[in-house]
Amino acid sequence: MCILHIMLNLLDPLFAAFARLTVARGILFPDLMERLKRHYIEAAKSMTEGKITDSRLSVLTGLQRRDIVRLREFSAEDVKPNHLARLVALWQTETTYNSSGHPKDLPKNGPEPSFEALARIVRKDVHPRTMLDTLVATGTVAVTDDQTVRLVQTSYQPLSGSEDQLAYLAHNFGDHLSAATDNVLGQTPPHFERAVHYTDLTSAQIDELKIDFNAGQMALLEQLSQKAAAMKKLPSDNAHDRFRAGGYFYHTSAQTPEAKS
C-alpha cells in the first residue's frame, strides 16, 4: 500500500467526524472544497522556503495554477472571543466580583458590583438583559426571587447547535489539532498531549471514571484560569502570546477493533 493511501486511512477518523458535522450543518461539499483549497495554499506558503511561486504552490498542493492565482491572497477571518465566556471569567477572577476566589451573588441591576455593570465591562453594544437571558437559558446563572444573579456553572456552556457552540468547537478542536500536528511534524519542544484509553469496560465503570476525570479536569482548569488572570494584570511590554489548555473524555459502546490497554 502506498504512503498516500496509508495517510488517508490514518486520517479517516478525522474525516468521519468532520463530515458528520458539515452535513448536519448544511455545508455542501463543493463549498467545503473551495474553502479547503485556500487553506492548502496557505499551508504550502508557510512551508515553502525562498521565493514562493505559483508553480511551486501548485506542485505542493496539487491545485491548478489558475486556482492558486485566484485564491493566493486568502486571509482567514479572525473570530472574536465569546463575550459571555469572558463575562463568566471576569466574574471569577476580578476582586470586585468575587470574594476569596468565590464568585459573589450580584444584584441584577445597579452600579458596580452588579450583573449589569459586569456586562457593560464586557460589551457596551449588547444589552445586559440579552446576556442574562442567554446565560439563564444555558444554565450558567440563576436569578432568585429578589433579583439576585448567582453563578451556577464555572464556565459558559453554549446551547447545543448554536453559533457560539460551533465557534467554541472550532477554536478548541483547531488548537488541539494544531498542537498534535506540530508534534507529528517534529516541533521542538513538543506540545503536551496525552490520553489514556481502555476497552472492555462496563457503562457503569465508564461513568465512574468520567466523574473522576471531570472533577480533576475542572479543578486544574480553574487553577490555571485564576493564575492566568492574575498574570494578565502584571505590567508587560511583550504580552502577545496566547494559550489554550483543555481535555476530553470520549465514550462509545460500539464494538470496534482497538488495541487494548
C-alpha positions as CSV (number, residue, x, y, z in Angstrom):
1,M,0.0,0.0,0.0
2,C,1.4,3.4,-1.0
3,I,2.2,6.1,1.6
4,L,-0.7,8.3,0.3
5,H,-3.3,5.6,1.0
6,I,-1.8,4.9,4.4
7,M,-2.0,8.6,5.3
8,L,-5.6,8.8,4.1
9,N,-6.6,5.7,6.1
10,L,-5.0,7.2,9.2
11,L,-7.0,10.4,8.7
12,D,-10.3,8.6,8.3
13,P,-11.4,9.1,12.0
14,L,-10.9,12.9,11.5
15,F,-12.8,12.9,8.1
16,A,-15.7,10.9,9.6
17,A,-16.3,13.2,12.5
18,F,-15.9,16.3,10.3
19,A,-18.2,15.0,7.6
20,R,-20.9,14.4,10.2
21,L,-20.7,17.9,11.4
22,T,-20.6,19.6,8.0
23,V,-23.5,17.5,6.6
24,A,-25.6,18.2,9.7
25,R,-25.0,21.9,9.3
26,G,-25.9,22.0,5.6
27,I,-22.4,22.7,4.3
28,L,-22.2,21.4,0.7
29,F,-19.1,19.5,-0.5
30,P,-18.2,22.0,-3.3
31,D,-18.3,24.9,-0.8
32,L,-16.1,23.0,1.6
33,M,-13.6,22.1,-1.1
34,E,-13.4,25.7,-2.2
35,R,-12.6,26.8,1.4
36,L,-10.1,23.9,1.8
37,K,-8.3,25.0,-1.3
38,R,-7.5,28.3,0.4
39,H,-6.1,26.6,3.4
40,Y,-4.0,24.2,1.3
41,I,-2.4,27.2,-0.4
42,E,-1.8,28.9,3.0
43,A,-0.2,25.7,4.4
44,A,2.1,25.4,1.3
45,K,3.1,29.0,1.6
46,S,4.1,28.6,5.2
47,M,6.2,25.5,4.4
48,T,8.0,27.0,1.4
49,E,11.5,28.3,1.8
50,G,12.8,31.0,-0.5
51,K,10.8,32.5,-3.3
52,I,7.1,31.4,-3.3
53,T,5.9,30.9,-6.9
54,D,2.5,29.9,-8.2
55,S,4.2,26.9,-9.9
56,R,5.8,25.8,-6.6
57,L,2.5,26.1,-4.8
58,S,0.7,24.1,-7.5
59,V,3.3,21.3,-7.1
60,L,2.9,21.2,-3.3
61,T,-0.9,21.3,-3.3
62,G,-1.9,19.6,-6.5
63,L,-4.1,22.6,-7.3
64,Q,-4.2,24.1,-10.8
65,R,-2.3,27.4,-11.2
66,R,-5.5,29.3,-12.0
67,D,-6.8,28.3,-8.5
68,I,-3.5,29.4,-7.0
69,V,-3.8,32.8,-8.7
70,R,-7.4,33.2,-7.7
71,L,-7.1,32.2,-4.1
72,R,-3.5,33.2,-3.2
73,E,-4.3,36.2,-1.1
74,F,-6.8,34.5,1.3
75,S,-6.8,35.6,4.9
76,A,-8.9,33.6,7.4
77,E,-11.3,35.8,9.3
78,D,-10.4,36.3,12.9
79,V,-13.3,35.3,15.2
80,K,-13.5,37.3,18.3
81,P,-13.6,35.6,21.7
82,N,-17.0,34.9,23.1
83,H,-18.2,37.8,25.3
84,L,-20.3,35.5,27.6
85,A,-17.3,33.3,28.3
86,R,-15.3,36.4,29.1
87,L,-18.0,37.7,31.4
88,V,-18.0,34.4,33.4
89,A,-14.2,34.5,33.6
90,L,-14.2,38.1,34.9
91,W,-16.8,37.2,37.5
92,Q,-14.5,34.5,38.9
93,T,-11.2,36.5,38.7
94,E,-11.9,40.2,39.3
95,T,-11.7,41.1,43.0
96,T,-14.8,43.3,42.7
97,Y,-16.9,40.4,41.7
98,N,-15.6,37.6,43.8
99,S,-14.5,37.0,47.4
100,S,-11.5,34.8,48.1
101,G,-11.9,33.2,44.8
102,H,-15.7,32.6,45.1
103,P,-18.0,34.5,42.7
104,K,-20.3,36.8,44.5
105,D,-24.1,36.8,44.1
106,L,-24.8,40.0,42.2
107,P,-27.8,42.3,42.1
108,K,-29.3,42.2,38.7
109,N,-29.1,46.0,38.1
110,G,-27.3,49.0,39.5
111,P,-23.8,50.3,40.0
112,E,-20.7,48.1,40.4
113,P,-20.7,45.4,41.6
114,S,-23.8,44.2,39.7
115,F,-24.6,42.0,36.8
116,E,-25.5,45.0,34.7
117,A,-22.1,46.7,35.5
118,L,-20.2,43.5,34.8
119,A,-22.0,43.0,31.4
120,R,-21.1,46.6,30.5
121,I,-17.4,45.9,31.0
122,V,-17.6,43.1,28.5
123,R,-19.8,44.6,25.8
124,K,-21.3,48.0,25.6
125,D,-23.2,47.3,22.4
126,V,-25.2,44.3,23.8
127,H,-27.9,44.9,26.4
128,P,-27.1,43.3,29.8
129,R,-30.6,41.7,29.7
130,T,-29.8,39.9,26.5
131,M,-26.7,38.5,28.0
132,L,-28.5,37.5,31.2
133,D,-31.3,35.7,29.2
134,T,-28.8,33.7,27.3
135,L,-26.8,32.7,30.5
136,V,-30.1,31.7,32.2
137,A,-31.1,29.6,29.2
138,T,-27.8,27.7,29.2
139,G,-28.0,27.1,32.9
140,T,-24.8,29.2,33.6
141,V,-26.6,31.6,36.0
142,A,-29.8,31.6,38.0
143,V,-31.9,34.6,39.1
144,T,-33.5,34.4,42.5
145,D,-36.9,35.9,43.5
146,D,-35.2,39.0,44.9
147,Q,-33.5,39.7,41.5
148,T,-30.1,38.4,42.6
149,V,-28.0,36.8,39.9
150,R,-26.0,33.7,41.0
151,L,-23.2,32.0,39.0
152,V,-24.2,28.3,38.8
153,Q,-21.6,27.0,36.4
154,T,-17.8,27.8,36.4
155,S,-17.8,28.2,32.6
156,Y,-20.2,29.3,29.9
157,Q,-21.6,26.3,28.0
158,P,-23.3,27.4,24.8
159,L,-26.7,26.0,23.7
160,S,-26.5,22.9,21.6
161,G,-26.2,23.7,17.9
162,S,-25.8,27.4,18.5
163,E,-23.2,29.6,16.6
164,D,-21.4,30.1,20.0
165,Q,-21.0,26.3,20.4
166,L,-19.7,25.9,16.8
167,A,-17.2,28.7,17.4
168,Y,-16.1,27.0,20.6
169,L,-15.7,23.7,18.7
170,A,-13.6,25.4,16.0
171,H,-11.3,27.2,18.4
172,N,-10.9,24.2,20.8
173,F,-10.5,21.5,18.1
174,G,-8.4,23.8,16.0
175,D,-5.8,24.4,18.7
176,H,-5.8,20.7,19.7
177,L,-5.2,19.6,16.1
178,S,-2.6,22.3,15.7
179,A,-0.7,21.0,18.7
180,A,-0.9,17.4,17.5
181,T,0.2,18.4,14.0
182,D,3.2,20.3,15.3
183,N,4.2,17.2,17.3
184,V,3.8,15.0,14.3
185,L,5.9,17.4,12.2
186,G,8.7,17.3,14.9
187,Q,8.4,20.7,16.5
188,T,10.8,21.1,19.4
189,P,9.9,21.3,22.2
190,P,6.7,19.3,21.7
191,H,3.3,20.3,23.0
192,F,2.0,18.3,25.9
193,E,-0.6,15.9,24.5
194,R,-1.6,12.7,26.4
195,A,-4.6,10.4,26.6
196,V,-5.5,7.2,28.4
197,H,-7.7,4.6,26.8
198,Y,-9.1,1.2,27.8
199,T,-11.5,-1.2,26.2
200,D,-13.8,-3.9,27.6
201,L,-15.3,-1.9,30.5
202,T,-18.9,-1.6,31.6
203,S,-21.0,1.5,31.2
204,A,-21.1,1.9,35.0
205,Q,-17.3,1.7,35.2
206,I,-17.0,4.3,32.4
207,D,-19.5,6.6,34.3
208,E,-17.3,6.3,37.4
209,L,-14.2,7.2,35.5
210,K,-15.9,10.1,33.8
211,I,-16.9,11.6,37.2
212,D,-13.3,11.4,38.4
213,F,-12.0,12.9,35.1
214,N,-14.5,15.8,35.1
215,A,-13.7,16.7,38.8
216,G,-9.9,16.6,38.2
217,Q,-10.1,18.4,34.9
218,M,-12.3,21.2,36.2
219,A,-10.1,21.7,39.3
220,L,-7.0,22.1,37.1
221,L,-8.7,24.4,34.6
222,E,-10.0,26.7,37.4
223,Q,-6.5,26.8,38.9
224,L,-5.0,27.8,35.5
225,S,-7.7,30.4,34.9
226,Q,-7.1,32.1,38.3
227,K,-3.3,32.1,37.7
228,A,-3.6,33.4,34.1
229,A,-6.0,36.1,35.2
230,A,-3.5,37.3,37.8
231,M,-0.7,37.3,35.3
232,K,-2.7,39.4,32.9
233,K,-2.8,42.2,35.5
234,L,1.0,42.4,35.7
235,P,2.7,45.1,33.6
236,S,4.5,43.8,30.5
237,D,5.7,45.3,27.2
238,N,5.7,42.0,25.3
239,A,2.5,40.2,26.3
240,H,1.4,39.0,22.9
241,D,1.2,35.2,23.3
242,R,-1.8,33.1,24.0
243,F,-2.5,29.5,25.2
244,R,-5.4,27.1,25.3
245,A,-5.5,24.1,27.7
246,G,-8.2,21.5,27.7
247,G,-9.1,17.9,27.7
248,Y,-11.7,15.5,26.5
249,F,-13.4,12.3,27.6
250,Y,-14.9,10.2,24.8
251,H,-17.0,7.1,25.4
252,T,-18.6,4.8,22.9
253,S,-20.2,1.3,23.2
254,A,-19.6,0.4,19.6
255,Q,-17.6,-2.8,19.1
256,T,-14.7,-1.5,17.1
257,P,-11.3,-3.2,16.9
258,E,-8.9,-1.2,19.1
259,A,-5.7,-2.0,20.9
260,K,-6.4,-3.0,24.4
261,S,-4.6,-1.2,27.2
